[in-house]
Amino acid sequence: MKHILVIGGGIIGLISAILLKNQQYEVTLIEQNEKLGGLLQSSIASDGLFFDYGTHIPRETGVKELDTILFESLNKNEWNMYDYLKVGNYFEGKLNIDSQFIDVTRMDSDVFVKGLFDLLHTTPIEDSVNDADIYLEQYFGETFKREIFAPILEKLYGKKLCELHKNAHKLFGYTRIICGDQFLSSNFKKSSFFDDKLANTNNKIGISGLKSYYPKKAGIYKFVEELEILAVRTGVNIMKNKTINSMELDERMVKEVVLSDGLNLQCDYLIWTIPPSFLINKIDVDHQGAIPQFRSVGLFNFEFDTPFLVDNHYIYCNESIYKTFRITLYSNLVSSVQSSPYTCTVEILGDLDEIQLISPESVVAELLSMKIISSKAKVLFNKNTIIKNGFPIMTNNHYDNAHEIEETIHKKIENIIMLGKNSNKSFFMEDSLRDAYEILKKKDLI
Ligand SMILES: Cc1cc2nc3c(=O)[nH]c(=O)nc-3n(C[C@H](O)[C@H](O)[C@H](O)COP(=O)(O)OP(=O)(O)OC[C@H]3O[C@@H](n4cnc5c(N)ncnc54)[C@H](O)[C@@H]3O)c2cc1C
């Protein structure tokens, strides 16, 4: 029986291991920490008081085999299932609780009219475009690019549009705008050209049919616990607190790996879900190219003594002068009727030293100004953490750099497949899961 080693026990390693085990391979999953889940973690501050590592609300992928593994074994009494998520956004001094998309009608009327004029005069994107400055100008028109996307993307990435990849805005879902009421939007959306650029005015309209899930009583780590039980039941051999020390190569094939505790494992295939830089150091390759860079994320966790003023599951802050990127409101996720504890996490992107200087008080002031908490709300608990390598900085050579690293590794090793967020092919869970599935299928492993 072929032995496949999966390195990294995040969601992608875990699901890949189950998919492969279902094909009767011998599968060993190796995780350096004592807990699986990678970025899908919840910290427990006290009984019933939990905070996740950012917004992690799993949604069906639309791939039957994946969705069966991900969601079928969940005890539905313990999980909330949502047809759509209540996502809001704050822009131009106003909270829009009905949509994640920016409503340009809230802008100064001069800017709005000029922006709309530019938008209506856009033409299909030219093939030669490869930076965000030109792409967004051709996609949304010069005014909206300058007034909306340039400041927001600079806040999130710390880079000018001309330094960013043409798809940089897509990472944060800035693919559409609202530029009128639903009647107007529906009419414009009849044209496929404008359908791509314009959003409906409410999350409820045009839902995909894919369900999202969140535990009724705990944080997202419960999802990992359930998947770990499934992996063990399926027969995946899980090894925690271990990593790879070295590997034995025969021609271009990894035949054996030696773990940190000295254990030797035979290997026919290596599924790599951890940063490639770790591998480059192990296999002695000369890689001179650039390595994809990541933005740090500050997670500011709060418990308040009073309910939130909104019932959103999460809210994006599109105000470029505010530090907040996104707020996840757990009290609205675990139950449709808010009950204590009233907890949320505010995510802030920035350079590490920049984030270290941000005070919890200034974050609370932004929540207050956005009218997410009342002026009477008192903080009962707060704690912040920083994820050093959070969101990828999508510079215009981001994918080229990632591709070059993968090529370099493949020149040295044939029987390796790089998957997940760390492979830099995709970032979000759902995309990374679908990509992993497609790649394993293409390689005829599943
Ligand atoms: C702040 C933040 C917010 C996010 N919000 C969302 C969101 O709203 N929606 C969404 O879909 N996605 C979101 N994501 C992305 C999501 O977290 C990732 O898509 C997903 O977690 C990637 O899983 P992974 O298995 O590829 O990688 P990871 O979760 O990074 O897992 C990699 C695993 O490998 C292990 N490992 C590392 N080095 C070694 C080693 N040397 N040996 C052994 N094991 C090792 C790690 O400990 C970890 O367990 C967010 C990410 C961040 C940072």
Ligand as a Chemical Component Dictionary entry (heavy atoms), coordinates in Angstrom:
data_LIG
# 
_chem_comp.id                   LIG 
_chem_comp.type                 NON-POLYMER 
_chem_comp.pdbx_formal_charge   0 
_chem_comp.three_letter_code    LIG 
# 
loop_
_chem_comp_atom.comp_id 
_chem_comp_atom.atom_id 
_chem_comp_atom.alt_atom_id 
_chem_comp_atom.type_symbol 
_chem_comp_atom.charge 
_chem_comp_atom.model_Cartn_x 
_chem_comp_atom.model_Cartn_y 
_chem_comp_atom.model_Cartn_z 
_chem_comp_atom.pdbx_ordinal 
LIG C1  C1  C 0 -6.573  36.701 10.398 1  
LIG C2  C2  C 0 -7.076  35.739 9.368  2  
LIG C3  C3  C 0 -8.410  35.759 9.013  3  
LIG C4  C4  C 0 -8.907  34.875 8.087  4  
LIG N1  N1  N 0 -10.207 34.921 7.743  5  
LIG C5  C5  C 0 -10.708 34.032 6.867  6  
LIG C6  C6  C 0 -12.081 34.067 6.488  7  
LIG O1  O1  O 0 -12.826 34.974 6.881  8  
LIG N2  N2  N 0 -12.543 33.107 5.648  9  
LIG C7  C7  C 0 -11.725 32.131 5.140  10 
LIG O2  O2  O 0 -12.185 31.281 4.373  11 
LIG N3  N3  N 0 -10.418 32.116 5.442  12 
LIG C8  C8  C 0 -9.891  33.028 6.288  13 
LIG N4  N4  N 0 -8.559  33.033 6.561  14 
LIG C9  C9  C 0 -7.706  32.083 5.835  15 
LIG C10 C10 C 0 -7.766  30.697 6.454  16 
LIG O3  O3  O 0 -7.290  30.818 7.753  17 
LIG C11 C11 C 0 -6.901  29.771 5.633  18 
LIG O4  O4  O 0 -7.441  29.619 4.341  19 
LIG C12 C12 C 0 -6.811  28.364 6.195  20 
LIG O5  O5  O 0 -6.704  28.351 7.577  21 
LIG C13 C13 C 0 -5.595  27.717 5.558  22 
LIG O6  O6  O 0 -5.396  26.442 6.082  23 
LIG P1  P1  P 0 -4.040  25.685 5.755  24 
LIG O7  O7  O 0 -4.204  24.295 6.253  25 
LIG O8  O8  O 0 -3.674  25.873 4.333  26 
LIG O9  O9  O 0 -2.892  26.467 6.551  27 
LIG P2  P2  P 0 -2.665  26.708 8.100  28 
LIG O10 O10 O 0 -3.918  26.948 8.801  29 
LIG O11 O11 O 0 -1.587  27.739 8.172  30 
LIG O12 O12 O 0 -2.079  25.309 8.604  31 
LIG C14 C14 C 0 -0.750  24.913 8.434  32 
LIG C15 C15 C 0 -0.421  23.911 9.545  33 
LIG O13 O13 O 0 0.923   23.478 9.370  34 
LIG C16 C16 C 0 1.567   23.423 10.634 35 
LIG N5  N5  N 0 3.001   23.551 10.428 36 
LIG C17 C17 C 0 3.684   24.686 10.102 37 
LIG N6  N6  N 0 5.006   24.405 10.015 38 
LIG C18 C18 C 0 5.142   23.081 10.270 39 
LIG C19 C19 C 0 6.246   22.210 10.311 40 
LIG N7  N7  N 0 7.503   22.642 10.067 41 
LIG N8  N8  N 0 6.027   20.891 10.585 42 
LIG C20 C20 C 0 4.764   20.444 10.832 43 
LIG N9  N9  N 0 3.682   21.232 10.805 44 
LIG C21 C21 C 0 3.862   22.537 10.527 45 
LIG C22 C22 C 0 0.964   24.602 11.384 46 
LIG O14 O14 O 0 1.141   24.457 12.782 47 
LIG C23 C23 C 0 -0.500  24.513 10.951 48 
LIG O15 O15 O 0 -1.231  23.648 11.789 49 
LIG C24 C24 C 0 -8.032  33.936 7.473  50 
LIG C25 C25 C 0 -6.679  33.916 7.823  51 
LIG C26 C26 C 0 -6.197  34.826 8.730  52 
LIG C27 C27 C 0 -4.737  34.830 9.048  53 
# 
loop_
_chem_comp_bond.comp_id 
_chem_comp_bond.atom_id_1 
_chem_comp_bond.atom_id_2 
_chem_comp_bond.value_order 
_chem_comp_bond.pdbx_ordinal 
LIG C1  C2  SING 1  
LIG C2  C3  SING 2  
LIG C2  C26 DOUB 3  
LIG C3  C4  DOUB 4  
LIG C4  N1  SING 5  
LIG C4  C24 SING 6  
LIG N1  C5  DOUB 7  
LIG C5  C6  SING 8  
LIG C5  C8  SING 9  
LIG C6  O1  DOUB 10 
LIG C6  N2  SING 11 
LIG N2  C7  SING 12 
LIG C7  O2  DOUB 13 
LIG C7  N3  SING 14 
LIG N3  C8  DOUB 15 
LIG C8  N4  SING 16 
LIG N4  C9  SING 17 
LIG N4  C24 SING 18 
LIG C9  C10 SING 19 
LIG C10 O3  SING 20 
LIG C10 C11 SING 21 
LIG C11 O4  SING 22 
LIG C11 C12 SING 23 
LIG C12 O5  SING 24 
LIG C12 C13 SING 25 
LIG C13 O6  SING 26 
LIG O6  P1  SING 27 
LIG P1  O7  DOUB 28 
LIG P1  O8  SING 29 
LIG P1  O9  SING 30 
LIG O9  P2  SING 31 
LIG P2  O10 DOUB 32 
LIG P2  O11 SING 33 
LIG P2  O12 SING 34 
LIG O12 C14 SING 35 
LIG C14 C15 SING 36 
LIG C15 O13 SING 37 
LIG C15 C23 SING 38 
LIG O13 C16 SING 39 
LIG C16 N5  SING 40 
LIG C16 C22 SING 41 
LIG N5  C17 SING 42 
LIG N5  C21 SING 43 
LIG C17 N6  DOUB 44 
LIG N6  C18 SING 45 
LIG C18 C19 SING 46 
LIG C18 C21 DOUB 47 
LIG C19 N7  SING 48 
LIG C19 N8  DOUB 49 
LIG N8  C20 SING 50 
LIG C20 N9  DOUB 51 
LIG N9  C21 SING 52 
LIG C22 O14 SING 53 
LIG C22 C23 SING 54 
LIG C23 O15 SING 55 
LIG C24 C25 DOUB 56 
LIG C25 C26 SING 57 
LIG C26 C27 SING 58 
# 
